[in-house]
């Protein structure tokens, strides 16, 4: 199953970093996201319970993806940028007979 995934990624021009070479670059984006979560939400609130923290952080993540424009995305939200990138892929799937 894993080889099917790897082959599909490589056939589409993707690069994998599963052997630790270059892995630090893969983590930069996740680390930046968590820095934003911590400084823009978590550190600003004193949560009474884990469920309150979870709810608040999920609300932040919804806002982050749906409402917060990002300079690296041309002032688009992550959801807008994702939808824009996926439109051509969806068109290719329909052309090849795939219904997704």
Long-range contacts (C-beta under 8 A, 24 or more apart in sequence): 33-64, 36-64, 37-61, 37-64
